[in-house]
Each structure stands twice: as C-alpha cells, then as structure tokens.
Amino acid sequence: MRKAQTHHNPELFKKLTDDIWEFRTLFQGLQYRLLAFWDKTNGENTVVVSTHGFVKKQSKVPDNEIQKAKQMRTKYFEDKKKFKNK
C-alpha cells in the first residue's frame, strides 16, 4: 500500500478521485477491484481502509461504485470523530 503513495503503477493502483483509490488484481481470469482510501489523521501511522470490492466487467469503474466508496469514507470519518469525542 505504501508503494501506491510513492510509485505510480496503474496496473496495481489507480487514483480515481482525490480520496478514492482502486486496487487491482486478476484472479482466475476475473478482474477484481477493491476501492479504498487512506486515513492519515494519526500523523505517525497511515491506515488504508478498503470500502468494498467488486468484479469489474467494463473498462471504467462504475460511478455508483465510486459513490459507494465516498459515502463509506464519509461515514468512517464521522464515526471516528464521534467515538473519539466520547
């Protein structure tokens, strides 16, 4: 995962939006995708949070998959802030 921050390898990692990344893998002839984001709030450690995965059946990542990842990212940080303040 750290490699994605310092090396540009579009066969493994692709930045889809400012916050969402696509991690790619091929297994038994199927293209699997994991969408994820980085949580760098700690300052010392970075956490990669995978929102969900799917089998990619077309050349472009469907917009609904990106939106799902964005919603999960928003919820993650809202919950993190909520539980930190308790």
GROMACS elastic network, one bead per residue, 0.5 to 0.9 nm:
[ bonds ]
;  ai    aj funct       b0    kb
    1     4     6  0.54312   500
    1     5     6  0.73422   500
    1    13     6  0.87492   500
    1    48     6  0.74065   500
    2     5     6  0.53998   500
    2     6     6  0.69249   500
    2     7     6  0.85975   500
    2    46     6  0.88752   500
    3     6     6  0.53639   500
    3     7     6  0.54650   500
    3     8     6  0.81632   500
    3     9     6  0.87373   500
    4     7     6  0.54125   500
    4     8     6  0.64471   500
    4     9     6  0.73289   500
    4    12     6  0.81306   500
    4    13     6  0.61464   500
    4    14     6  0.82769   500
    5     8     6  0.77610   500
    8    11     6  0.89523   500
    8    12     6  0.87580   500
    8    13     6  0.75279   500
    8    14     6  0.81341   500
    9    12     6  0.56811   500
    9    13     6  0.59670   500
    9    14     6  0.75233   500
   10    13     6  0.51123   500
   10    14     6  0.52147   500
   10    15     6  0.85335   500
   10    24     6  0.86760   500
   11    14     6  0.76225   500
   11    23     6  0.86085   500
   11    24     6  0.68049   500
   11    25     6  0.83929   500
   12    22     6  0.81433   500
   12    23     6  0.57599   500
   12    24     6  0.50514   500
   12    25     6  0.69856   500
   13    21     6  0.68475   500
   13    22     6  0.56518   500
   13    24     6  0.62286   500
   14    20     6  0.88445   500
   14    21     6  0.56477   500
   14    22     6  0.50837   500
   14    23     6  0.66458   500
   14    24     6  0.80984   500
   15    18     6  0.72641   500
   15    19     6  0.77870   500
   15    20     6  0.62754   500
   15    22     6  0.62301   500
   15    23     6  0.89066   500
   16    19     6  0.77167   500
   16    20     6  0.55970   500
   16    21     6  0.53888   500
   16    22     6  0.65668   500
   16    61     6  0.85741   500
   16    66     6  0.79145   500
   17    20     6  0.51534   500
   17    21     6  0.70459   500
   17    66     6  0.84238   500
   18    21     6  0.84038   500
   19    36     6  0.83691   500
   19    37     6  0.58757   500
   19    38     6  0.74826   500
   19    70     6  0.79279   500
   19    73     6  0.86224   500
   20    35     6  0.66457   500
   20    36     6  0.57063   500
   20    37     6  0.50876   500
   20    38     6  0.81869   500
   20    66     6  0.74748   500
   20    69     6  0.71084   500
   20    70     6  0.71013   500
   20    73     6  0.85958   500
   21    34     6  0.82106   500
   21    35     6  0.56473   500
   21    36     6  0.52853   500
   21    37     6  0.60083   500
   21    38     6  0.86870   500
   22    33     6  0.63669   500
   22    34     6  0.57708   500
   22    36     6  0.64883   500
   22    37     6  0.88500   500
   22    61     6  0.87755   500
   23    32     6  0.83947   500
   23    33     6  0.56970   500
   23    34     6  0.51210   500
   23    35     6  0.62972   500
   23    36     6  0.75519   500
   24    31     6  0.72111   500
   24    32     6  0.61140   500
   24    34     6  0.67020   500
   24    35     6  0.89524   500
   25    30     6  0.84042   500
   25    31     6  0.59977   500
   25    32     6  0.53479   500
   25    33     6  0.65127   500
   25    34     6  0.85478   500
   26    29     6  0.62768   500
   26    30     6  0.56034   500
   26    32     6  0.59749   500
   26    33     6  0.86954   500
   27    30     6  0.53853   500
   27    31     6  0.66210   500
   27    32     6  0.72305   500
   28    31     6  0.85258   500
   30    55     6  0.67980   500
   30    56     6  0.76466   500
   30    57     6  0.84583   500
   31    54     6  0.85700   500
   31    55     6  0.57316   500
   31    56     6  0.54404   500
   31    57     6  0.75420   500
   32    53     6  0.70455   500
   32    54     6  0.58453   500
   32    56     6  0.58858   500
   33    52     6  0.84243   500
   33    53     6  0.53926   500
   33    54     6  0.54737   500
   33    55     6  0.61831   500
   33    56     6  0.64338   500
   33    61     6  0.88557   500
   34    50     6  0.65336   500
   34    51     6  0.73939   500
   34    52     6  0.57831   500
   34    54     6  0.67075   500
   34    55     6  0.89865   500
   35    49     6  0.85992   500
   35    50     6  0.57408   500
   35    51     6  0.57395   500
   35    52     6  0.57910   500
   35    53     6  0.62190   500
   35    54     6  0.86771   500
   35    65     6  0.82239   500
   35    66     6  0.77076   500
   35    69     6  0.65177   500
   36    48     6  0.67351   500
   36    49     6  0.53927   500
   36    51     6  0.53878   500
   36    52     6  0.74607   500
   36    69     6  0.71140   500
   36    73     6  0.84252   500
   37    47     6  0.84561   500
   37    48     6  0.58304   500
   37    49     6  0.54727   500
   37    50     6  0.65914   500
   37    51     6  0.77800   500
   37    69     6  0.83979   500
   37    70     6  0.88941   500
   37    73     6  0.72192   500
   38    46     6  0.66729   500
   38    47     6  0.57780   500
   38    49     6  0.62038   500
   38    50     6  0.88293   500
   39    42     6  0.78018   500
   39    45     6  0.86596   500
   39    46     6  0.57758   500
   39    47     6  0.50632   500
   39    48     6  0.62261   500
   39    49     6  0.71774   500
   39    77     6  0.86140   500
   40    43     6  0.58998   500
   40    44     6  0.79783   500
   40    45     6  0.68505   500
   40    47     6  0.66284   500
   40    48     6  0.87158   500
   41    44     6  0.84536   500
   41    45     6  0.82787   500
   41    46     6  0.76381   500
   41    47     6  0.88986   500
   42    45     6  0.59041   500
   42    46     6  0.70468   500
   42    47     6  0.88413   500
   43    46     6  0.73007   500
   49    73     6  0.84025   500
   50    53     6  0.79655   500
   50    69     6  0.85038   500
   51    68     6  0.81052   500
   51    69     6  0.55932   500
   51    70     6  0.86624   500
   51    72     6  0.63272   500
   51    73     6  0.73974   500
   52    65     6  0.86284   500
   52    68     6  0.84653   500
   52    69     6  0.71624   500
   53    65     6  0.88964   500
   54    65     6  0.85472   500
   56    59     6  0.76551   500
   56    60     6  0.82817   500
   56    61     6  0.71589   500
   56    62     6  0.87063   500
   57    60     6  0.86214   500
   57    61     6  0.87664   500
   58    61     6  0.71879   500
   58    62     6  0.81596   500
   60    63     6  0.85937   500
   61    64     6  0.85070   500
   61    65     6  0.69745   500
   61    66     6  0.73484   500
   62    65     6  0.54508   500
   62    66     6  0.67862   500
   62    67     6  0.89172   500
   63    66     6  0.51208   500
   63    67     6  0.61400   500
   63    68     6  0.85627   500
   64    68     6  0.60615   500
   64    69     6  0.86551   500
   65    68     6  0.50486   500
   65    69     6  0.63381   500
   65    70     6  0.87264   500
   66    69     6  0.51292   500
   66    70     6  0.62476   500
   66    71     6  0.86881   500
   67    70     6  0.50143   500
   67    71     6  0.61481   500
   67    72     6  0.85894   500
   68    71     6  0.51873   500
   68    72     6  0.62409   500
   68    73     6  0.86347   500
   69    72     6  0.51069   500
   69    73     6  0.61126   500
   69    74     6  0.86632   500
   70    73     6  0.50254   500
   70    74     6  0.62184   500
   70    75     6  0.86476   500
   71    74     6  0.51447   500
   71    75     6  0.62129   500
   71    76     6  0.85562   500
   72    75     6  0.50781   500
   72    76     6  0.60022   500
   72    77     6  0.87460   500
   73    76     6  0.50435   500
   73    77     6  0.64190   500
   73    78     6  0.86368   500
   74    77     6  0.54416   500
   74    78     6  0.61800   500
   74    79     6  0.86264   500
   75    78     6  0.50145   500
   75    79     6  0.59943   500
   75    80     6  0.83823   500
   76    79     6  0.52750   500
   76    80     6  0.60384   500
   76    81     6  0.86340   500
   77    81     6  0.60636   500
   77    82     6  0.84429   500
   78    81     6  0.52623   500
   78    82     6  0.61180   500
   78    83     6  0.87062   500
   79    83     6  0.60857   500
   79    84     6  0.83805   500
   80    83     6  0.53791   500
   80    84     6  0.60335   500
   80    85     6  0.86963   500
   81    84     6  0.50987   500
   81    85     6  0.63079   500
   81    86     6  0.89829   500
   82    85     6  0.54468   500
   82    86     6  0.68007   500
   83    86     6  0.52937   500
